[in-house]
């Protein structure tokens, strides 16, 4: 019996330490399919999503989803600590509960209490080890507990720093592509102000953002569950809108340098493909089309009305479809996995950007756009 307790305790401690090392310290994603943290996130997210689907209000449902990322992280850290405490308690029990309690009788509950106070370095002194192996085990647990807490203290700022950098670019996209962002609105605003030459530095910035998204979300997958500040924004909607914009530039807009657009498309597509693999979001070729023929015609008219140098033919449509096939199945599967909404190619008829609203009232969309020189039709139906 003592051997089984020792074996169970050693295995539990080893599994937790390996999992914590791969999740926090290892600067690359772990490829093992069955890991404690991976099983934890899959099962807890499925349960959380099941409860969220019962919430009818979209805003309340999104607020409920936004809690999962931070809460699950704290819960995972707590489960790791609990597992280590139980593991060391099993080892103490295998040593014959070699502790000298002042009040409670020796037993597993006493070993569990002693393990908890040792792991968190409380040092009450009411339960102390009496044998040399028990003392050595207590010292090892105290050192591990101290190191565990130190690593966690350094881990949390890394998570929130990566989240902040991700959200900064998403917030800046609001004034350029609307909320939610759309490729049609992005290119329309650049073309209307005769600033299509600025697409190159814009795509360059988003190439960097997509690379950081790939690196940070592969190393720390919990970031994918962190929601943006506004319910009409998300990391997935942003990267999809950028992919849409790059596809349009590569397929049907002339007199605009396409080299940077192709580079941004490549790294953004790399990000969504790898993230779909990490989160087991299997792509589906049968997902509904995000750009039916009638919307494509409206999109072309919208860009032409903004004086964008659009050159459209059958080859352009085929090229656009080829590019879309490279990433749309993956973003659709990720949208289903995280219960996020993908952006439309066309801006909404009554779209109001987040910068035009506040908690104290809603500004006039036309007045605010006119003040900044952004006044324009919001849909292709208004241009005729």
NORNORWO-V301127 format. One line per field, one symbol per residue. phi: phi as a letter, one per 30 degrees, with the letter a starting at -180 (. if undefined). psi: psi as a letter, one per 40 degrees, with the letter a starting at -180 (. if undefined). burial: b if it has 9 or more other ideal C-beta (glycine too) atoms within 8 Angstrom, else e. A space follows every 50 residues. Layout:
BEGIN
phi->???
psi->???
burial->???
END
This chain:
BEGIN
phi->.ddddddddddddddddddddddccddaddcddcbedddddddddddddd dddddddeddddddddddeddddddddddedddddddddddddddihdbc ddbdddlddddddddddddchdididbbdccddddddddddddddddddd dddddddddddddddddddddddedcbibddbddddddddddchbddddd dddddddddddddddddddbeeddddcddcdcbadddddddddddddddd cbcchbecddddddeddddeddddddddchcddbdcdeddbdeddddddd dddddcidddbcadddddddddddddbdeddddddddchccddddcdddb dbddddbadclcdddddddddcicdadcadddcc
psi->dddddddddddddddddddddddddhfiihehdgiddddddddddddddd ddeehdhddddddddeddcdddddddddddddddddddddddddeffgig iddiiiaddddddddddddefdfdedhiididdddddddddddddddddd ddddddddddddddddddddddddedeihiiiddddddddddeffddedd ddddddddddddddddeddgddddehiidieeiidddddddddddddddd dehifhheddddddddddddddddddddefghiheeiihegidddddddd dddddefhghhhaddddddddddddddddddddddddefihiiidiiidf hhideeiieeihihdddddddefehiieiddee.
burial->ebeebbebbbebbebbbebbbbbbebeeeeeeeebebbbbbbebbeebbe bbeebeeeebbbbbbbebbeebbebbbebbbebbbbbbbbbbbbbebbbe beebeeeeebbbbbbbbbbeeeeeeebebebeebbebbeebbebbbebbe bbeebbebbeebbebbbebbbebbebbbbbbbbbbbbbbbbbeeebeebb ebbbbbbebbbbbbebbbbbbbbbbbbbeebebbbbbbbbbbbbbbbbbb bbbeebeeebbbbbbebbbbbbbbbbebbebebeeebeeeeeeebbbbbb bbbbbbebbbeeeeebbebbeebbeebbbbbbbbbebbebebbbbbbbee bebbebeeeeeebebeebbbeeeeebebbbeeee
END
